[in-house]
Amino acid sequence: MPAPQHDEDVEPPADAWPSRARQWCRVALALAFLFASLPLASKLVLGSWGFDGAPGIACLCLVAAAYLYFAGRERRPPIPDSAAILGEAIRLAASGETARGIALLNEALRLSPRLWQARQYRGQIRLGEANAAEAALQDFTEAIRLAPGEPHLYILRSHVFTLLGRESSARADLETAARLGGDTEAPAGP
């Protein structure tokens, strides 16, 4: 037969702290009001100012109430990290869940519009979809606008230009990638 549990053995639920902190905050405020009113009540009832330490105790209770108010506030969930979102989107796309991967990349772009890597990955995922070459081209073009010194972006965009039949644009992007990459001569062609 199991032994009876005592109150100190039982772990309170994790969300109990904010509720208890609010209760203790109210108690501390009530005590602060009580101790602050004692000298006034003494003057009215007894005719003299009494309770010399009451204002100090009232201030102490007020400080405790302020601490409990701020300590017991609901915690906001942390803002998601863009790198973690990118990693999760890549993992989802690799496992075949491209729609969820693109949705995560859209969320990353909403949180951080200048995150050119999200546009690059979204464009790469879209390259695998039918009839999404124009959308991929827009993503790569925007990524190049945000990070013009990244040669691999030009290479990716040149693939899209080749798919769309724009050979001269593809060649120009490959030449730009070669120039940025430090190569002395441009690649032979797509």
Secondary structure, 3 states (H helix, E strand, C coil): CCCCCCHHHCCCCCCHHHHHHHHHHHHHHHHHHHHHHHHHHHHHHHCCCCCCCHHHHHHHHHHHHHHHHHHCCCCCCCCCCHHHHHHHHHHHHHCCCHHHHHHHHHHHHHHCCCCHHHHHHHHHHHHCCCCCHHHHHHHHHHHHHHCCCCHHHHHHHHHHHHHCCCHHHHHHHHHHHHHHHCCCCCCCCC
